[in-house]
Amino acid sequence: MRVIAAVSQSWQVIAGLLCFGCSALVWLAVLSRVPLSTAYPFVALGIAITTAAGLLLFNEPFSAIKIAGVSLIVFGVVAVSLAP
């Protein structure tokens, strides 16, 4: 119980939960305007954003295979968004 109390009083946890709630509201707004088959592939961009954040914020190693994987994801999302 002490861990739960400590975590629930952390500003980082509270900020993360607020961001999560805001993202859910934005996602619902997007889904009310865009077909699911068009909107959902953009969720995969979270992988690219997370990889870039790891590189920029935490100096994580960025190998050629990671570049290839993120590139495939980005090109896939672009291909889906351009499809009729």
C-alpha positions in Angstrom: 0.0 0.0 0.0 2.9 2.4 0.7 4.1 2.0 -2.9 0.6 2.8 -4.3 0.4 5.9 -2.1 3.9 7.0 -3.2 3.2 6.4 -6.8 -0.2 8.1 -6.8 1.4 11.2 -5.3 4.1 11.4 -7.9 3.7 14.4 -10.3 5.1 12.3 -13.1 2.5 9.6 -12.7 -0.3 12.2 -12.5 1.0 13.9 -15.6 1.3 10.6 -17.4 -2.3 9.8 -16.5 -3.5 13.2 -17.7 -1.7 12.7 -21.0 -3.2 9.3 -21.4 -6.7 10.7 -20.8 -6.1 13.5 -23.3 -4.9 11.0 -25.9 -8.1 9.0 -25.4 -10.2 12.1 -26.0 -8.2 13.0 -29.1 -8.4 9.4 -30.4 -12.2 9.5 -30.0 -12.4 12.8 -31.9 -10.2 11.3 -34.7 -12.4 8.2 -35.0 -15.5 10.4 -35.2 -14.1 12.1 -38.3 -11.9 9.5 -40.1 -12.6 5.9 -41.1 -11.0 3.4 -38.7 -9.0 1.7 -41.5 -7.3 5.0 -42.2 -6.8 6.2 -38.6 -5.6 3.0 -37.0 -2.4 2.6 -38.9 -1.2 5.9 -37.4 -1.1 4.2 -34.0 2.0 2.5 -35.4 3.8 5.9 -35.6 4.0 5.6 -31.8 6.8 3.1 -32.3 8.7 5.5 -34.5 8.2 8.4 -32.0 9.2 6.2 -29.1 12.4 5.1 -30.9 13.2 8.7 -31.8 12.6 9.8 -28.2 14.9 7.1 -26.9 17.6 8.3 -29.2 17.2 12.0 -28.6 16.3 12.0 -24.9 18.2 9.0 -23.5 21.0 8.5 -26.0 20.0 5.0 -26.7 21.8 3.1 -29.5 20.3 3.4 -32.9 21.4 0.5 -35.2 20.8 0.0 -38.9 18.2 -2.6 -38.2 16.2 -0.1 -36.1 16.4 2.5 -38.8 15.2 -0.1 -41.3 12.3 -1.2 -39.0 11.2 2.3 -38.3 11.4 3.2 -42.0 9.2 0.3 -42.9 6.6 1.4 -40.3 6.6 5.0 -41.6 6.5 3.9 -45.2 3.6 1.5 -44.4 1.6 4.2 -42.7 2.2 6.6 -45.7 1.1 3.8 -48.1 -2.1 3.2 -46.1 -2.9 6.9 -45.9 -2.5 7.4 -49.6 -4.6 4.4 -50.6 -8.1 5.1 -51.9 
